[in-house]
Every structure is written in C-alpha cells, then in structure tokens.
Amino acid sequence: MKCTGDAIATSSGNATNNCYNSGKAVWDQGGDIPDMISIQYSNSHYNYPIKTHEAAIRNGSLENKTKISIAAIATLVIVLALFHHSPTTQALSATQILSNNKYALYDKGDVLISKGNYTQAIQYFDKALAIDPNDKYALYDKGNALNYLGNYTEAITYLDKALAIDPSDKYTLNDKGWALNGFRKYTEAIIYLDKALAIDPNYKWALLNKGDALDSLGKHAQAIQYFDKALAIDPKFKYALSYKGETLNGLGKYTEAITYLDKALAIDPNYKWALLNKGDALDCLGKHAQAIQYFDKALAIDPKFKYALSYKGRVLSNLGNYSGALTYLDKALAIDPP
C-alpha cells in the first residue's frame, strides 16, 4: 500500500512503514521532510494526524524510532491538510512544510542538535518561536542548543520562559541544572536536578548532571554513585563513562579511569572529552608521549578545545619544552582570557 493520507489516518501498517522509511531516510541525514514527496490526502481524516503529531512527538515514553516515525508520518499529512483542500496527489516542497508549521520547524532543529549543528538548530527554533513565542518546546529546545554552545546566560533566559509555562517539565529542569553547572553554581544546580529526578528517578541526564555537580563540589564518592545509576540504566552512556573516568582521575585512580574512558571511546572514538581525560590519566601515570597523542586527537576534532591546548601545554612544560608549552598555553588563553 502506498503512503497515503487515508492509509496513515487509519493506521495501515504497510503505508506507515512506507512513509516512515521515506521520512527517516532524509531525517537521518539532517535533511527536511522529503523534498518533493507525493502522497494522497483525504479531507475525512483532517484532524486525526494533527492531534496525533502534536501529542505524540513530545511523549517522552515513546522510543526514539517511534517518535521519529510518528513525527515524519504525521507532519507529512499535516502539511497536506494545511495546503490542499481536496483529495489530490501532488508534490510538496519541504520549504512549505518548514515555513508554516512550528512542529516541523523544531523537529528539524532537534535533528540538527543530534548532528551537533547547534547554531543552525537555533535558527529553526527561532522560526518556530516567531510563529508561537510561548511554545514551551521551542523555548526548551533553544535553551538546550544554547547549553551545548556554552551560552549559559542566554540558555537560562529561554529555559526560565519554558519553566514559567510548565514548572514540572523534567527536561527543562535538567537543562537549567546543566546551565547552572556551567556557571559553577553547583548547589543551586542540584536543586533543579533533584526536581527533575523527583519526577523521573531514572532520567539518566539528570543523574549525570547531578553527579557532575557533586564532583565539582568535591563529593567524589557521591558523584560516582550517580554516574553508576546512570550506567545501570544505560551501560553505553558515553557521557557517564567519561565523567566517571574524570572523577576517578581526580581520585588518583588513573588505571581504573582509563578502563571507563576506553569504554566511552569504543562507543565514540571522536568524543573529545574522553580523549582529553584519557590523555590526562596517561600524563599522571608518567606516559607523557601517549598523553600528547590523545590531546592531539582531541585537537584534531576541535582545534579550539581550550582544555586540550592547556593540558598539552602543561605536559610540554613538564618535559622541559617551554617554548612549545607557551605556544599551546597562549592559544588556550586567547580562547578564554583570564
């Protein structure tokens, strides 16, 4: 069965799979809902997909694959409902989809976040907010993207707007805790992270960020407990593996730290923080040449990674290469002046 409005609205399995496959193939590449896709629309099913899309794409209990499927399928039908008023088969431009539907706009932004394109994602969230300035999801999503960029002040502005609309949203509470960690307001961060965990004790991101806050407060043993809770939920959670490795470094347990950092790097060989922390562990074990190799790998991924620049400068200084050390330390200071 083809990907048609009638079939989708009546939950036909074959049509759902066809639409899902065509939509997901483009979404996986960070692209729009398929540019120039033809599907048939029936007026009799106008409201069903709109309500399904609005409710389902933000349902945190759904698996990610199901979320994308519903979003891709229902958005396609929504667009037909918005732009076509009689049963017909026509090619639809993704430009129309993205310029008129806030859900498609912030869904596209979410895909861009998953690809690490945070600045571009914000452009789509801004377009969604131009349509509806009080959409809590677009406000949260923009705050989330700003957190990834390290723009914590602006992130909190948008997260607070989202919390004013829904004070019990665990995602927004967690992201505010994350932003406060960025400001080194760790005790205040824990207040928001505890609120998120009161709503969902198994929310791995809040567990991670609370562990980070505790570690920064010098409560290393407690921090490891939270990282372990997150890893019990998701043993391949690369961030918890890397954070635990960093905490073990702080405790002087460098060999054990490398065990967890290697697990993180097995999942994502380009995870710059795990590369940094493994380099740090190797340096502390006296393996300076190997340490530099890991800092160089991190810098190959992000040449402006100030911590890798600083750590490499430190190692070169300890090796007596003072001119080389100054080169890297100066680069770090240029990025983040004292």
N, C-alpha and C positions, 0 to 999 in steps of 0.2 A: 504493500500500500504506500502511496506517495505521502510526502509531507504536506498535509492539507489542514486548513483550519477546522473543517468538520471532524477529521480523524483525531486531531490533537485534543479538541474540546471534549470528545467522547472517550478520550484516553486509550486510543488504539495503540497497542504495543508496537506494531511494525512502524506506524507513522511516527511515533515518539522516538524510536531508535533512529529512523532516517533523519529526523530533524536534529536530534541530539548529535549525531555524527557530523552532520554538515556544520552545525554551530560550533561544536567543540574544536573541530579541526582548525578553525580560524582563531578561536579564543586562545588556544594553546600557543599560538604564535604571537599573542598580544594584539591581535587584529580586531576589527569590528565584527559585529554580527555579519554573516556572509554578504559581501557586497554583490548586488545583483542576484538575489535568490528569488526563485519563483515558487509561490505557494498559493493555494486557493483558499479564499476566505468566505465564510457564510455568516450573514447577519444574525442568524438564530443563536450563535454562540458568542456574542459580543462580550458579555460581562464575565463569563467563566475564566478565560485566560488572564484578564486584567486582575481579578481578585486573587487568582492562584499565584500569579507572579508577585504581586505586592506582598502577599502573606508568606510565600514560601522561600523567596530568595534570601530573606533575613532570618530564617528559622535555624538557630544555631544547632538544633538537634539533628539536622539533616547531614548526611555525609557530603563531602565536598563534591563528589561526582554528581550526586543527585541535585545539589544546589545549582551547579553549572547547567545541568540538563534542563531543569525547570526554567532557569533564567533564560537560556538560549531559546527554548521552545516557546515559552510564553511571551517573551519580548517580540519575537517574530510575529506572533498573532496579534499582539497589542498594536504593532505598527500597522498591520493590515486594517485593524479596527479604526485607527486614527486617520488613515489616509485613503481608505477605499470604502465606499458606501453601497456597493452592490457586489454580488458574487462574481468574481473575475479572477483570472490568472495574470499577474503582472510581475515585472522585475522591480525590486525595491532597492533603492540606494541606501547604503549604510549611513550616508550623510544625513538623510531624512530621519533615520532612526535616532541618531545621536544628537541631533539638533533640537528634537522636540520631546524627548522622553527622559525624564530625570533618572528613572531606574536604569535605563541603558547607559546613561552617562556615568553614573557612579559604579555601575558594574564594570564598565570599560576601565575606569580608574582603578578598581580593585585588581583587575588583570595586570595592569601596568605596575602596581605595587608588587605583585607576586613576581614580576620580572625585574624588580629593582629600579624601575623608571619612576622615581618618586616625584621629580619635578613635573614631568609630563602628566602623571596621575593627578596632580593638584589642578592642572588646567581643566580636567574633566569634572572634578569635584566643584570647581568654581562655576562651571557652566550649569551644573545641577543646582547649585545654590542660587544662581541667577533666576532659575525657574521657581524655586521654593527656598527662600532664605532660612526657613525654620525646619528643614528636613533634617532630622536628628542623625540619620545615617550618613548623609553627605557631610554634615558637620564633624561627626566622628571620623569619617574616612579622611577628611582633610587634616584633622589633628593627628591621625595615625601616620600619614605621609610626612607631615612636618616633624614628628618624632624621629622617623627614620633619617631625616636630613639633619637632625640635631638642633632644629629650630624650636627649642622647648618653650620659649616665651610665647611665641605665636601659636604653638600647638595647644598650650593650656587655654588660650583665648577661645579656640574652637571647641575644645573638649568641655569647657565650662558651659558654653552655649548648649551643647548636646545634653549635659547633665541637668541643666535647668529645665529641659523638656522631659527627660527621663532620668531621674536620680538613681535608678536601680539597674542601669544597664551595665553588666559586668565588663563588657569590652571597653566602654568609655572609662569606667572606674580604673581598670587595669592600665589603660594608656595614660591616665593622669598620674598614676603612681610611677609609671615609666618616666614621664616627663619630670616629675619631682626628683626622681633618682638622678636625672641628668643635671638638675640644679644642685645636687648634693644635699637635698632636703630629705634625708633618708627616713627620719622618724615620721614626718608628715606623709611621705610616700606610703609607708606601711599602713597608715590609717585607711587610705583609699584601696590598697591591695587587700586588706582584711575585709573591706566591704565587698569587694569582688568575690573573695573566697567564701564569704558568708552566703552568697547567692549560689556559687558553684565551687564546692571544695576541691573539685578535680580539674579546675581550669588551669591548665599547665602553664600558661603565660603569666598568670598572677603568681603561681608558685615560683616560677623562675625569677620574676622581678622582686618578689619578697626576699628570696634567697640572696639576690644581688644587693638589696638594701641592707640586709643583716650582715653580709660580708663586709660591706663598706663601713658599717658601724663597728667592725672588729669582732662580730659574733660569728666566727667562722664555723664552729661546730653546728650551730643552728642553721646557718646558711646551707651547709651540706645536707642537712635533713630535708630542706625544701627542694634542693636540686634532686635529691633521691626520690622524693614524692613525685616530682615531675617526670623523672625517668621511669618510675614504676608505671606511670600512665602511658608514656611513650618512650621506650628504650632507645629509639633512634632520634631523639630530640637533640639535634646537634648543639643547640644553644646551651641546654642544661649540661651536656657533656663538656663543652668548652668552659662554661662558668665553673663547673666543679673542678676542672683541671686548673683553672686560675686560682681558685681558693686553696687547692692543695699546694700550689706553688707558694702561696702566702704562708702556708704552714710548714714549708720546708720539705714537703713530701714530693720531691721532684720526679722520682721514678714512677710513683703512683699517678702523679699528674699526667705524665706522658701517656700512660695507658688510656686515660679518658680523652686526651687530646687526639690521640691516634684514632680512636673510635669516631670522634667528630670529623676528622679529616678523611676517614674511609667513606663517610656519608657525603661529604662535600670537600674535595681536595682544595677548593679555592676559597674556603672560609677563612678570611684574613685574620680574624681574632684567634682562631685555633692555631694558625701558623705563628702568630705573634707569641701566644702563650707557650707553644712548644719551644720556640726559639729562646724564650726567657728561661724555661726549665733547663734546656741544654746548656745555656750560659752558666746557670747556677751550679750545674754538675761539672763545670770546667771544660765543656765541649764547645769552645768558642767558635771554631771554624764552622761546625754544624749549625750553631745558633745563627750565625750570619747568613747561612744558606736559607734558613726559614724566614728571617727578616727580609731577605731579598725576594723570596717568593711572595711575601705579603706586599712588598712594594711594587712588584711586577703587576699585581692586581690593582693596587691603589697607590700610585706614586706620591700622593699627598697624605698618606696614612701617618699622621704625626707620631704616633706611638712607635711604629716600626722604625721611623727615622731616628727618634730619640734613643730607642733601645740599641739600634745598630751603632749609634754614636758612642753610647756607653761602653759597648763591647770593644770597639776600636780603641777607645781611651785606655781601657784596662789592658789592652795588648800593646800599648805604647805608641799606637799610630795616632798621634794627637792632631795632625793636620787633617787626616781622614775623618777623625771624630768631629772636629769643628765643622767640617763641611756638612755632615748629616745633622748635627745639633742646630746649626744655623738654619737649615731647611725647616726643621721642626719649629723653631722659634718664629720663622717667617709666616708659618701657617697659623700658629697660636702664640702671639706675643705675650710676654708676662704682664 
